[in-house]
Amino acid sequence: MINEPMKDGSKGQSMQEIEPTSAVDLKRKQRGQLNVIKRDDYKPTAQIQQKTITTGKVSHDMKLAKYRDRLLGALDGRIEFELFQLLDKRSMEIQGAKSENTEISYYSDMIAYVEFCNREELVPLPYLDGTVEAYLIQLEALGRKRGTIDRHVASLASWAEMLELDDPRQSFRVKTRLQKLRRRLSKRTRQAEGLRVEHLELALDLFNPEVARDCQDITLLFIGFETLCRQSELVGFDWSHFELQADGSGLIDLEQSKTDQEGEGEWLHLSVTTTNLLLGWGAVSNPNYNEGAIFRGIYSDNQMGDRLSTRGVQRCFKRIARRLDLEPSIFSGHSTRVGAAQEMIERNIDSARIMLSGRWKTMAMLTRYSKKIRAKRSGMADLTKQLHWDDEPMLPSGAE
């Protein structure tokens, strides 16, 4: 085919020579995958070494100090001096009483509210009906989700309790505005897919225990499934928390969890299979099994870094999904927790025992995780089985 001249006199490519963008992206992706498997961290190794790194990670206390300074700076001269002094005092007294994430949320949400008031030249404290209502309207206009708005309001209420002010949620105007927001904004969020027993068994066949990254990924997968731990709990495990039992199984001590802020702790059971995987990972990463984090970041040069981050857990489960030819984007760091709960629900294990295993205080999350399972057990599902409509597809007469 002869290339036709373009308006500038040059010759354009023929339609046959133009490669579709999707094909180009696919080739680029394939090249990237080939380059990845050539890296040192995808090669067999007897023992992985720890990498000496300089971390720029800021401690929680330092983060909190910065948030506190920012909040006090935004409030300086904007509220009565006595209230400012009380906030200064109480913010110091409350430090350490809540989880780290909750403390950060309290400050970031309050700062957002105060900065909004400063821009609009409104008095932030004590709370006024119109001011809080205007802030809620602003959050909706910014496209904030219902859960995010609820969290902001809960944070404002916590500061009200701390400062002995009226709870803004009890105001008629604020209450009405929240009701309107909740009607307009859906609370429904995308549920992460669960990594189920079939996925774990397939991964066990696919992964090479001689490759350090594979060894850690498969261990993290099985421990996450059997303990139903949240990603923040998984990364908190140290070798000192693990105990090998006489029958070959293991116990691992969950010192603190989202629902155990007092730190009473709980021992979690590990099967013989999972214990063997953990011991195998220990032989590669920490032959003495005596100190430091169990799960660590692994660099491309096949050296270990510091304690694995929650984002590292997410990347691990997405890597596993990709190896199993599943869509990685629908899996998250909670996928083992979701999958384990779904397996127990499907196998008719008592709800109370499932709640104890997952450390849930209410049935809300179990109900959420079991939506698809309950659909398969509905009255209509039973009817279609009795009609044998599930045995083979029914086609209209004349259809091939």
N, C-alpha and C positions, 0 to 999 in steps of 0.2 A: 504494500500500500504506500502511495507517494504522500509524503508529508506536505500539507498545504501551508503556504506561507502565512505568517501572522501579520498583523497590521504594521509591525515595526520592521517587516522584511525578513525576520528570522523564521526558521521552520519549526513548527510545533511537533510534539510527539503524536504518533498515531494512537488511536484508542486502544489498540492491542498492546502497545508498549507501556501504557499507563497502568501502574500496579495499584490495585485498590488499597486504601489506607488500612483497612482491617488486615489485609495480607501482610503489609509492611509491619504493622504492630505485632502480628503473630510471629513473624521471623525475628523481630527484635527480642520478643519475649523468649523464644526458643534459644537464641544466642545467649541471652542472660542466664537462662537455666543451665546451659552447658558450662558457662564461665563459673557459676556458683559451685557446681559439683567438682570443679578442678581445684577449689580452695582447700587449704590445709585442714580446715575444720570439718571437711567431708571425707577425710582420709582416715583409714584405720590407725589407731594408736594404742599403745599399752598403758600409757599414763599421760595425763594432761598437766601442763605446768601452769602455775599461777603467774599472771602478768603483773608487773609493778606499774601502777598508773597513779597519776595525780588527779584526784577527782575535784571537780568544782561544785560538788553538791552542797547545798546550803542546809544546815540543820533546821529542824522544826522550830526550835526556840528563836533562831535568827529570823526565819520567815515571819513568825508571830510578832516579833519586835518591830519588823518593818511595817506590817499591817497595822499594828497598834499606833505607831508614830503617824502613819498616814491618816488614820481615823481621827486621832486627836488633833492633827493639823487641820483637817477639814472642818472640825467642830469648833476650833479656837475662835472665840469672838462671835460665834453664831448662836450659842445657847447661854442660859444663865450660868454664872460662875460656879454656884453651888452644885448644879447638876453636872457641870463639866468635871468638877473635883470628884464627885461621886462616881462618875463613869471611869475616871482615871484610876480610882481606888479599886472599884469592883472588877475592872478588867484584869487587874493584877491578881486579885484574890481568886478569880474563877479559873485562872490558867492551870491546865493539867487536870481539870475535873471532867473534861469531855475527851472524846477521841480526837486525834490530830486533824482528821478530815472535817469533823464537826466544828472544831475551833476555827479552822481556816474559812469554812462556809459562813460562820457567824460574822467574822470580820469583813470578808469580801462582800457579803450581802448588805451589811450595814453601811459600808463605804459607798457602795453603789447608790443606796438610798440618800445618804447625806450629800453626795456630789450632785445628785439630781436636784435636791432641795436648794443647794447653793447656786446652781445654774438658773433655777426658776425663781430665785430670791424668796424662798419659803423657809420658815423656821422648822428645822428637822425634829427637835425635841422640846417639850413633850409632844407626842403624836397628836395631830389634829386630823379630824375625819377627812376634810377636803384634801389635805396634803397626801395622806396615805392613798386615798382614792385616785388622785392625780398620778401618783407613782405607779399604781396598778394599771391605769390606762396606758401609761408610757411603756410598761413592760409588754403589754399586749401588742402595742404598736410596733415594738421592736421585734415581734415574732417569737417571743419567749414561749416555751411549751408550758402546758398546765402544771406539770410536775415542778418545773423550775420556779414558776410563780408561787406555787404552794410553799416551796422551800424558802423563798425570799420572805414571805409573810410569816412563816414559822420562826425565821431568824429575828425579824423585827419583834415578834412576841417574846422571844427569849431575852432580848435586850430590855424589853419593858419589864419583865419579871425581875431582871437583875437590878434595874434602876428604880423598882417599885413604882412603875407608871401603869396606867390603864392599858390593858391588852387591846391593841387596835382591832383585833378580830371581833371584839364584842360590840363595836360601833355598828349602828344600823346601816349607815352608808357604805362602810367597808364590807360588811357582811353581804349586802345586796349586790355590790359590785363583784364580789367573789362568786356569788351564785350565777351572775350573768356570764362571767368569764368561764366558769366550769361548764355551763351549757353550750357555750360557743366552741370551747377548746376541748378536743378529744383527749382523754387520758391514755388512750391506747398507744402502746409503744411496740416496736418490733421485738419479738422474743427471739433471743439467740437460739440457734438450733443446738440440740443436745448431741454430745458424743456418746454413742450407745455401745452396748456390749459387742455388737457386730463390728463396730469401728475399732474397738480395742483389740479384738482378736485378729483382724486384718492387719493392723499396725504391727502387732507382735510378729507376724510372718514377714512383713516388709522391711522392718528396721534392722540395721546391722549393729549389734552391741559393741563391735570393735571400733565403730566410729563414735567419737566422744559426743558430738551433737545429737546423733541418733540415740545414744545411750541415755543422755539426760532427758531428751524429749519423751521417750517411751516411759521412763520412770515417772516423770512429772504427770504424764497422761494417766497412768494407773493410780498414782497416789491421789491425784485430784478427783478421780472417779470414786475411789473407795472411801475417802475421808469426806467427800462433799464439801471440801474447803473452798472458800472464796479465793480469788487470785491474791488478794492482800495477805491472806493467811498462809497460802502456799509458799510465798517468798519469805515468810518469817521463820520457817523451819530451820533449825540448826542440827548438827550431828548429835549434840548433847541431848536433843529431844527424843532420839530414837533408841529403842531397846529391843534387842533380839530375844525371842522367846525359845524355850527348849524344843517346842514342836516345829520350829522353822518359820513360824509366823512372826509378826513384829507388832510393836506398839509405838505410837508417836504422840508426843505430848503437845497438844494445842494450848499454848500458855494463855492466849487471849484472843477473843474473837469479837466480831461486831455486836453480838448479843451477849457478850460476857465482858463488859467494860471493867468489872471489878477484878478481873484477872484470876478467877478461881481455877481456870484451866480444865482440860478434859483429855483423857487418854483415848486415842482412836486406834481401831484395829486395822492391821495390814495383813492381807492373805500371804500365804507362802510364795505365790507367784510374784506379788508386788514386792515382798521383802527381798526375794532373790534379785529382782531388777534393781532395787535400791542398793543392795550390797555390790552388785556389778558396777553401778555408777560410782559407788564409793571407792572401789578398787582403782578406778580410772582417775577420779578427782581428788580423793582424800584417803589414802590407804590406811591411815590410823583411825579413821572414823571418830575423831575425838573433839574437833573444834570447827568453828566457822559455819557458814551457811551451807545448806545441802545443795541448793540450786543457785547456780552462778551464771553470769553472762559469759558467753564464749565468743572470742574474737575470730576474725577470718584467718589469723595466723595460728589458730588452734591453741591459744592460751586462754586461761580463765581470768575473768575480771572479778568485780565485786559481786555482792548479792544480786541475784536476778531481780529485775524490776517487774512491776505488774504488767507493764507493756511487753516485757519479754515473755510473760506467760501467754499473752494474747498472740504474739508472733509464733510461739511454739505451737499452739493449737491450730492456727491458720496454716502453718507448715505441714502439720499432720493431715489436715483436711486436703491440702493440695496433693500430698503423696497418695491419698486415697481417692483421688479424682473427684473430690467434692468441691463445691464453690466456697472458697475461703471466707468471703465477706460475710457469710451468714453465721459464722462461728465467732465466739468471743472467749475471754478468759474465764467465763462462767459456764462454758459448754459442758464440762465434765460434771459439774454440779447439777445442771439441768438434766443431762442424760441419765445420771444415776437415779435421780428422783423419778424420772419417767419410767425407767426399768422397774423400779420397786412398785410404782403405781400399776403398771401393766401386769405385774406378777401378783397382784392382789395382796401385797404386804400391808399390814395394818397402818392406817394413816398416822396414828400416834407414834409408832415406831419410826416411820419415815421422818416425822417432824423432829424426833429426838436425834436421828442420824444427821439431819441437815441443820440442826440447831435453830429451827424456826419457832417463833412464839405463837404464830397464828396459822390458819389454813390458807391464807391469801395466796402465798406463792405456790403451794401445791395445786390449788385450784387453777392458777394461771398456767402452770407447767402441764397440767393434764387436759387442757382444752381439746386437743386433737385426739387424745385417747378416749375421752368421753364421747366425742362425736362418733367414734367407731363402735361405741357400746350403746348408742341411743336406740330408742324404740324403732325408728325407721331403719336403722342398720340391721336390727333383728328381723324386721319384716322382709327386707330385701333378701336376706339369707334364706328365710322360709320359702320365699317365692323362687329361690334359686337364680335370682337375677345376677348374683355375683359369680356364678359358675362359669358362664361364658357370655360374651357380649351379645345383646339382642339387637338385631338390625331390622329396619323396616323392610317389608316385603318388596322384592325387586332390587334391593341393594346388594352389591357384591361384597 
